Amino acid sequence: LAQAQAATYLGILLSQYVNIFSIRTERTLFTRYFWKNRQLLFAFLISLAMVAAVLYVPMISVWFGFGQLTPAFLLYPVIGALVSLGWQESRKWFLIIRKQETGN
């Protein structure tokens, strides 16, 4: 249960950052524009470091009731974030095609 809670917490964090990175532009996320917002990238790295502390520093993880994630449990949030990213990018791609077809 503790590992599942930790994986859920990490999944929410990763999905939210994928969403933030994805909605910054109408085009694809995979451009040089991704690296322009240094504050957002710094916030993402700080958030990952804080989550790592919550998960892997024993005194903190006991306080939150989280268990350390094994590599197998770590894959679930990462895969979930990648699926979310794929969904967002596919949606944008279809909107771009639709926009081009209608001439708007």
C-alpha positions as CSV (number, residue, x, y, z in Angstrom):
1,L,0.0,0.0,0.0
2,A,2.8,2.4,0.8
3,Q,4.5,1.9,-2.5
4,A,1.2,2.3,-4.4
5,Q,0.6,5.6,-2.6
6,A,4.1,6.8,-3.4
7,A,3.6,5.8,-7.1
8,T,0.3,7.6,-7.2
9,Y,1.9,10.8,-5.7
10,L,4.7,10.6,-8.3
11,G,2.3,9.9,-11.1
12,I,0.2,13.0,-10.2
13,L,3.4,15.2,-10.2
14,L,4.7,13.9,-13.5
15,S,1.3,14.1,-15.2
16,Q,0.8,17.7,-14.1
17,Y,4.3,18.7,-15.3
18,V,3.6,16.9,-18.7
19,N,0.4,18.9,-18.9
20,I,2.2,22.2,-18.1
21,F,4.9,21.6,-20.6
22,S,2.5,20.5,-23.3
23,I,0.0,23.4,-23.0
24,R,2.7,26.0,-23.3
25,T,2.5,25.9,-27.1
26,E,-0.1,25.0,-29.8
27,R,2.6,23.1,-31.7
28,T,4.6,20.1,-30.5
29,L,6.4,20.2,-27.2
30,F,9.6,18.9,-28.8
31,T,11.1,22.1,-30.0
32,R,13.8,24.5,-28.7
33,Y,11.0,26.5,-27.1
34,F,10.9,23.8,-24.4
35,W,14.2,25.1,-22.9
36,K,13.2,28.8,-22.9
37,N,11.4,28.9,-19.5
38,R,14.2,28.2,-17.1
39,Q,12.1,28.9,-14.1
40,L,9.7,26.1,-15.0
41,L,12.5,23.7,-15.7
42,F,14.1,24.6,-12.3
43,A,10.7,24.2,-10.6
44,F,10.4,20.7,-12.2
45,L,13.8,19.7,-11.0
46,I,13.2,21.0,-7.5
47,S,9.9,19.1,-7.4
48,L,11.6,15.9,-8.5
49,A,14.3,16.4,-5.8
50,M,11.6,17.0,-3.1
51,V,9.7,13.9,-4.2
52,A,12.9,11.9,-4.1
53,A,13.5,13.1,-0.6
54,V,9.9,12.2,0.4
55,L,10.3,8.8,-1.0
56,Y,13.9,7.8,-0.1
57,V,14.8,9.7,3.0
58,P,13.6,7.3,5.8
59,M,12.6,10.0,8.3
60,I,10.6,11.9,5.8
61,S,9.0,8.9,4.1
62,V,7.8,7.6,7.4
63,W,6.1,10.9,8.1
64,F,4.2,10.8,4.8
65,G,3.6,7.1,5.0
66,F,5.2,6.3,1.7
67,G,7.4,3.3,0.8
68,Q,10.4,3.4,-1.3
69,L,9.6,2.7,-5.0
70,T,11.2,-0.3,-6.5
71,P,12.0,0.0,-10.2
72,A,8.8,-1.9,-11.1
73,F,6.6,0.5,-9.2
74,L,8.6,3.4,-10.6
75,L,7.6,2.4,-14.1
76,Y,3.9,2.9,-13.5
77,P,4.0,6.7,-13.0
78,V,6.5,7.2,-15.8
79,I,4.4,5.2,-18.2
80,G,1.3,7.1,-17.1
81,A,3.1,10.4,-17.8
82,L,4.2,9.2,-21.2
83,V,0.7,8.1,-22.1
84,S,-0.5,11.6,-21.0
85,L,2.1,13.2,-23.1
86,G,1.2,11.1,-26.1
87,W,-2.4,12.0,-25.7
88,Q,-1.7,15.7,-25.5
89,E,0.6,15.7,-28.5
90,S,-1.8,13.6,-30.6
91,R,-4.6,16.0,-29.7
92,K,-2.5,19.0,-30.8
93,W,-1.5,17.2,-34.0
94,F,-5.2,16.5,-35.0
95,L,-6.1,20.1,-34.2
96,I,-3.4,21.4,-36.4
97,I,-4.5,19.2,-39.3
98,R,-8.1,20.2,-38.8
99,K,-7.1,23.8,-38.7
100,Q,-5.2,23.4,-42.0
101,E,-8.2,21.7,-43.7
102,T,-10.6,24.4,-42.7
103,G,-8.2,27.2,-43.6
104,N,-8.5,28.9,-40.2
